Each structure stands twice: as C-alpha cells, then as structure tokens.
C-alpha cells in the first residue's frame, strides 16, 4: 500500500486526472502530479478546492480515500472504496453474524495493545508508565472492567505534564492537533478496513447508530499513541495554543508516514494496519484467535 497523504488546506486548488495521475493546479505555482495508485488519503479542508467526478472515481478505484473537512478542519465526510475485495459480500455476512465472544476477544486485544502503547509512550517521554503496562495485563474480554477508561484518566494528564488536561474535541488547545491527527489516522484505517473486505459500520465495540465507521474507530485505538507522541513533542517545543498551520500538519502527517517494525521487518503504517484488519477478518470468521498488532 502507498503511504502518500495529500492535505489541501492552505490555498485554492483545482484537481483533475490525466493518464491515471492526479493533477493539482494552483495559482502561480507549478502543477503537482502523483499516480492515483500512490495516493492513500486526500484531505480537503480549503473551501476553494475544485474537484471533478473523475478525480473522486479515480482515487476510489485505485484504493484510496477522500476526507472532506469543515471550517474547523474536523472531518465532515469520508469517501471510501466498496469494491476493493473480491470476497467482500461473503465477509460482510460473516462479519454481521459474528458471535459476541469473538467480538469481545477482538476488543480485548485492541484495548490491551492501546494501553500498552500508552504506557510505553509515557515511559519513553517521562520515564514513568504510571502503571499502564501492568494495567494492560488486566483487560478482560470486551474490557468488562473498563480498563481503557481507567488508563485514560492516568494517561492524558501525564502525557502533557498537566494535571488539568482533558481530552475534549471542542477545546482550543492541543486537542485540535489531536483531532487532526486522528482524522488522518481514521481515514487510513477505514481504507484498510475496506481493503480487507470488511464493512466499516459493523464495529466490534463502537456501535453508535450515527457512526458509519465504527469498525475503523475500533481498529485505530492501538495506533492512536502515534499521533499522541507527535502532538506531545510539538507541544513540548511550541506549546498547545498555536494555529493549525502547514508546519504542524506536516509534523502530524510525518508521524503517520513513519515506518513500524513487524516480524523483524520495517513496514509502512498502511501495510501494518492492513495486516491488522486482515487478521481481524480471520478472527471474526473463526480462522484464528489473535490479531496482528505491532509494538507501536
């Protein structure tokens, strides 16, 4: 899978397709071109971006995704491929019929990996995991003991060395940076979910009736600390009150195009997440018991 993320938020642009390549035209600047097959996520935030149906169809047919953001740079819509896997219809049925014990086992593994990653991040940045690594070993199927919430209460104040900090999507501090990073991560995960022949609306834990990407929200949990690390390092250097400009976006996207180690090999985030979603499909079909998850 490609690892290219294009963010259009700073200036007007016109997008078109020529010979299976995305063409980005901007005033008084050279055109930018990229093969559609190399594009993972296109993020559109600027109100004066002109896009054709051929662009949307070309990105989707190549397996990419498109995220449209509102004036606050929060995703308002997401376009994903629905014919990216030849066994999709069969997997949709098995996914919808998956037994609760299977889904609870999947959620247990996702939460365990998330809390472990949070603990490792705290230890790396501050020298103290605040007990999260031990807490990760107590996650029950379905997280019946709500370990994820307990970990969050310790994690967020420790991450930013601020006893008053809370995760709040509407806040005007570094929460805005977290929102942006998570939106790009969510698009990456949603693409991988669809590429593995899974329906993004059928979550193993998240099930809000208004959430069309509940499964993406489930799978992205262990990967969130990648964004958290980037935001924490940015805040340490620049503070949390700055504007959401090109520099901070490049910093956050850079964190999501970093390479991870899996099975002794260096892989792109897109590759690793696709392996996670493929293993989730196998788990829901009863073909294996464990998810493939990296040490984030």
N, C-alpha and C positions, 0 to 999 in steps of 0.2 A: 504494500500500500504506500501511496505517496504521503509526504509529510508537509506539503505546502499549504499554508494558511494565508489568505489574502484578506486584508481588512481595508474597507473603503469608508473612511470616516472624516478625512481632513479636507477634501476638496471635491468639486463636481467631477464626474467621470461618465463616459459613455462606453458601454460594454457591447461587444459583438463577437461573432465567431467566424473564423476564416481557416479553412483547411484543418479542422479539428483542433484549433488553438483558440484560446480566449484572448481577445484583443482589448486592452484598456487604453482608451484615449482620454487625455487630459489637456487642458488649455496650455499652450506654450511649453509643452513637455513632450519628450519622445514617447511613442507608443510602447506599452509593455505587453509582451505576449508570453503565454505559457500553455503548454499542451494541456488539454482538458483532462487527460489521463493522469496528469501530475498534480491536479488540484484536489485537495482533501476537503477544505472548507472555505467558502466565500462568505465573509461577514460584511453586510451592508448597513452602515449607520448614517451616512450623509444623505440629506433629503433630496439632493440634486444628482442622484445616480440614475442614469437611463440604462435600462436593460431590456433585451429582446427575448421573445419566447425561445428563440434558437439557443440563446445562452443558457437559459434555465434547463431546457431539454438536454443540451449537450453535457452540462455538468452532471445532471442526474444520470444520464445514460452511461457516463464514464465512472459512475460510482461515488461521486462527490456529494456534498450537501451545501445548502444555502441557508444562512441565518440573516433575518432582517430585524434590525434593532430599532427601538423607538428613540425619542429625543434624549432620553437619559442613558442611551447605549445599553439598555436592557432588552434581550431578545423578545420580539413580539410575534415572530413566526419562524418556522423552520421547514424547509423543503428537503425531502429525503427520497432515495430510490425505493421502489416497492417491487421491482422485478430483478433484484440482484442475486437471487439464489434459486437454482432450478428446483429445489425441494421445498420452496417456501410455503406452499399451501399445506403440505403434509405437516411441516413443522408448526405452522400456526395452530393446526388442530391439536397436536400433541402438547403444545405449549398451553393452550387453553384448558386442556384436560389434565394437566399435571397435578399430581396429588399434593396436598398441603405439606406432608412430611418432606417431600423433595424440595419444595419452595422454601421451607423453614431451614433446611440444611444449607441451601444456597445462600440465604440471608445470613446465617451464622458465619459462613466462611467470608462473606463480603465485609461484615462488621468487624470480624476478628482481624482481617487484613488492614482495614481502615484504622482501627485503634492502634495496632502495632506500628503502622506507618506514622501516625501522630506521635506516638511515644518516641520513635527513633528520631523524628524531626526535632522534638523538644530537647532530647539528649544531645543532638548534634549542635543545635543553636545555643542552648543554655546550660548544657552539662547535666541536666536532670530530667528524667522522663515523667516525673510527677506520678509515678506508679502506674502509668498507662500500659507498659509492657506486661506487667503482672495482671492488670485488669483484662487485657485481651484474652488471656487464658481462661476467663470465666464466662465467655459468651456462650449462651445456650442456644439450641435450635430456635430460630425465629427471634433470637435475642429477647427471650421471655423476661430476663432480668433487667432489661433496658440499660445494658452496659454502654451502648452508644451515647445515650444522654448523659450518663454519669461521667464518661470520658470527656464529653464536650464542655462540661462545667469546669473541669480542670484545665482543659487544653487551651481554650481561647484566651483567657487572661494570661496564661503562662507564655503563649506564643508571642504576644506583643508586649510582654512585661508590663501589663496594665491591668490592675485588679478590677477596673471598671468596664473593660472592653466586653461587648456582647456582639454576637453575630446577628446583624439586623440588615436586611436587604434594603431598607429605606434610609439608612443612616448616611450622612455625608462625609464619613471618614474613610478609612481604608476598606470598609465594606464595599465601596464602589469598585475598588480594584479586584476584590474577591468576586464580585458579581460578574465582572467582565471575563476574568479568567475562567470561572465556572461555566459561563455561557459558551466559550470556545470549546472547553473540555466536553461539555454536554453534546455539542454538535459532533465532535469526533466520536464519542461513544455511541451516539444514535446511529451514525453511519455504520459503525462496526456491528451494531445490533442487527441492522437491516442486511448487511453483507453476509451475516451468519444465518439468514433465513428466519429470524425471529421477529415477532410483531412488537414494536416499541411500546404499545399501550398495555400489554399484559405483563405487569410487574410481578416480581416475587415478593415484594414488600409494599412499595408505594402503590397506591390504588385510588388516588383522588380522581373522581369522575371527570374533572376538567383538565386532567394531565394526560396529554396524548403521548408522552414519552416517559411513562412510569418506569419501564424497564431500563431505559438509559439512566434515569435517576438512581436506580438500584446499582447498576454496574459501575457507575462513575465514583461511587463512595470511596473505594480504596485508593483512587487516583487523585482525590482532592488535595492531599498534602503536597502534591507537586505545585499546585497553584499557591497553597498556603506558604510554602517555602519562598517562592518568588516574591509574594507580597510582603512577607516578613523582612526579607532582605532589602526590598525597596524602601519600606517604612523606616528601617534602621538607618538608611542613608539619607532619605529625603523627607521623612515624616509622612503622615497619612492625610494631610489636608490639601495636597497638590491637585492640579486639574488632571483630568483623564486625557492626556495628550499622546502624541505619536510615540514619544520616548517610553512612557510607562506601558503602552500597549505592546511595543516591540519587546520590552523586557518580559512581559507576561507570556506572549506568544513564544518567545525563545525558550521559556521553561517547558512548554508543551511540545517543542520540536527537539528536545534533548533526547538522548538515547538511553535506554534502560538495558540492564543485563538480565537475561533469562536463559537458563540452561547453559551458562558459560559463554553466551554469545551476546554481542551488542546489537540491539534491535531498536527500531523506531517505536515511539509510543503507539502509533497506529497499528503496527504489526502486533505488539504485545496485547493491546486491547482486543484486537480481533481474535487472538488466541483465547483470551478470557471469554469472549462471547461464544466462540465455537465450543469451548468446554462447558459453558452454561447450557447450550443447546443439548449437548450429550448428556449432561446431568438430568435435565428435565425429561429427556427421553429414556432415562434409566440405564444408560450405557456406561456411565462412570459416576464415581462418588465425589470426586474433588475437582474444584475449579483450578484453572491455571492462572496463578496470580504472582506477579513479580514482587521483589522486595523494593517497594517504592521508597 
